[in-house]
Amino acid sequence: MKNISIIGAGIIGASIGFELAKNGARVTIVDREDLGQATKAAAGIICPWTSQRRNKRWYKLAMEGAKHYPSLITELKDLGEIDTGYDKVGAINPHDNPEKLEAMVKRTLKRKDEAPEIGDVTILSEHDSKTLFPPLADGYQSVHVSGAARVDGWALRNSLLSAAKKLGAVVLQEDCSLLLENSSVIGVETKHQKIHADEVIITAGVWANELLRPLQMTIDLSFQKGQIIHLQMPGTNSDQWPVVMPPHDQYILSLTGNRIVIGATHENDEELDYRLTMAGMKEIMDKALKFAPGLHNSTFLEAKVGFRPFTADFLPIFGRLPGHKNIIFANGLGASGLTMGPFLGQQLAKLALDNEPDIQMADYALDEFISSK
């Protein structure tokens, strides 16, 4: 069986590691746990079916990603991983325009034949919407999607790594670089050891280009900074509140432990800025309180920063690195990382084991995004 090293243990790297270990590969996962790692800050909404995005390549991955979750969670629980961060709590999409609500229902139901996991799609009255999500503002009906789920990115990532270790994987929290011999990659190297590998998989998010420098390559990637706030409402059990998806670019969801997450910002900076800013916090709070004024008296718990990697066409890119057939590269999932990541991890594990993936890899090829120095 192959020796495979993975650099980067966000949601994709951890998912690949779990799938490889499950299939008997000898796996080493190396991650230095940078500040700003997207998965560490992320709270995910698993509800791609209501989206108005028309890009079929994006929707294919998002739909398959949502479909993949229940079986993955069952596998993790069978291995004793109970705290996966995933729960099917449904979602509401509030709006004050009945025509917009009807259009969303129609759009979503068209996708149900292909994705029965959508569940029931109904328009809720203002009263029923507030019953499901008490902090909601007056005047809003909503579209309710019963099959939607939420996921705590860091909890899921840790469950995947723990399960992978139970199956024999080695997980190292260290910095590392590619191990070269005569310009060929033969593994990875940390401060303490050289790890020879038949395959190297690079899933290092916004830091991936650091690893490619010795190969005289760079990938055209940008990033988006996301700030996110965690709250708690005194005397309230919010664990089973649905995800709230207002008609703007932010969301509200609950995590176990009565944590309420609001955010996140979408900041296109030129350099990694790890700061929490007043402008970012104000934007998040203003948008949340417009649709959920009932959060006004909630308790501030913490705020986080994460950096989402993006490509120019806002689609993920992945596959074997041209000129280096034993290197697999995956990146650019952007704000859809938690929806797509576990499914994509399964597919790239198949690729690494020389099995046929279930998706058209050419639709997400690296070639046009690579520059040689």
URSULGI-V153555 format. One line per field, one symbol per residue. ss: DSSP state (a for helix, b for strand, c for the rest). Layout:
# URSULGI-V153555
ss: ???
This chain:
# URSULGI-V153555
ss: ccbbbbbcccaaaaaaaaaaaacccbbbbbccccccbaaaacbbbbcaaacccccaaaaaaaaaaaaaaaaaaaaaaacccccccbbcccbbbbbccaaaaaaaaaaaaacccccaaaccbbbbcaaaaaaaccccccccbbbbbcccbbbbaaaaaaaaaaaaaacccbbbcccbbbbbbccbbbbbbbcccbbbccbbbbccaaaaaaaaaaacbbbccbbbbbbbbbbbccccccccccbbccccccbbbbbcccbbbbbcccbccccccccccaaaaaaaaaaaaaacaaacccbbbbbbbbbbbbccccccbbbbbccbbbbbbbbccaaaaaaaaaaaaaaaaaaaccccccccaaaaccaaabbbc
